Amino acid sequence: MDLGLKSRTALVCAASAGLGRACALALAKEGVSVTITARDRDRLEETAEELRRLTDVRISTVAGDITTDEGRAAALLACPNPDILINNAGGPPPGDFRDLSEEDWQAALNANLLTPIALIRATLDCMITRKFGRIINITSSAVKSPIPSLGLSNTARTGLTGFVAGLSRQVAKHNVTINNLLPGAFNTDRLRKTAEGTAKSSGREVDDILAERAAANPTRRVGEPEEFGAMCAFLCSAHAGYIVGQNILMDGGAFNSTM
């Protein structure tokens, strides 16, 4: 299927690895010129070189922290009027809410609520003017099924979900869509890092924990980033203009619900 994205431009945040990288690659394969951001300059440049080898579109990089004013300004300077915005940032750490400081809460809200809103505010009006825009927020399956140890993430990402629910329906008439992609367990560095933490506290092997996580899923596996990237690209496509304000869960059926 031709997604109708050739010659479009995209800003993809936190895209040096994992799900952000997968989204950037899927868009680039569809002919989208992509600007990718990340804090680790070396890893970002390595990813950009890989994307250039795999595609024939322009890949630009902006090293910096997208959760800061300076990081956002640099990203928007490099890609001021994107057709596509993929909001993404590392999830906040787990912990008992009793042990979390005011600074922990502020950091989580800034990264996973205020930063996406700031980038939407900076890019939305140009999308409206040209009658095309696609905004995807990478959030978490915790929006559907809260994870007790992830109070910071549960709170910040649910706040963004509420914001998008209202705004998306105001701008849909301009062929600008805003949707959320909710990943469950995917084969990324973050999944392994989480498993390492569990292994350390339980005295078990990391590979055993990962295998157990896969076996517990209805698909008997975890997701691959390429699957996530493909869904992201479709939601950005010319064919997805009637998908508005949705929370699309990609978790292999782990969340058991009729609706």
Secondary structure as GFF3:
##gff-version 3
##sequence-region A 1 259
A	DSSP	beta_strand	9	12	.	.	.	ID=ss1
A	DSSP	alpha_helix	18	29	.	.	.	ID=ss2
A	DSSP	beta_strand	33	38	.	.	.	ID=ss3
A	DSSP	alpha_helix	41	54	.	.	.	ID=ss4
A	DSSP	beta_strand	59	63	.	.	.	ID=ss5
A	DSSP	alpha_helix	69	78	.	.	.	ID=ss6
A	DSSP	beta_strand	84	87	.	.	.	ID=ss7
A	DSSP	three_ten_helix	97	99	.	.	.	ID=ss8
A	DSSP	alpha_helix	102	109	.	.	.	ID=ss9
A	DSSP	pi_helix	110	114	.	.	.	ID=ss10
A	DSSP	alpha_helix	115	130	.	.	.	ID=ss11
A	DSSP	beta_strand	133	138	.	.	.	ID=ss12
A	DSSP	three_ten_helix	141	143	.	.	.	ID=ss13
A	DSSP	alpha_helix	151	171	.	.	.	ID=ss14
A	DSSP	three_ten_helix	172	174	.	.	.	ID=ss15
A	DSSP	beta_strand	176	183	.	.	.	ID=ss16
A	DSSP	alpha_helix	189	202	.	.	.	ID=ss17
A	DSSP	alpha_helix	206	216	.	.	.	ID=ss18
A	DSSP	alpha_helix	225	235	.	.	.	ID=ss19
A	DSSP	beta_strand	247	250	.	.	.	ID=ss20
###
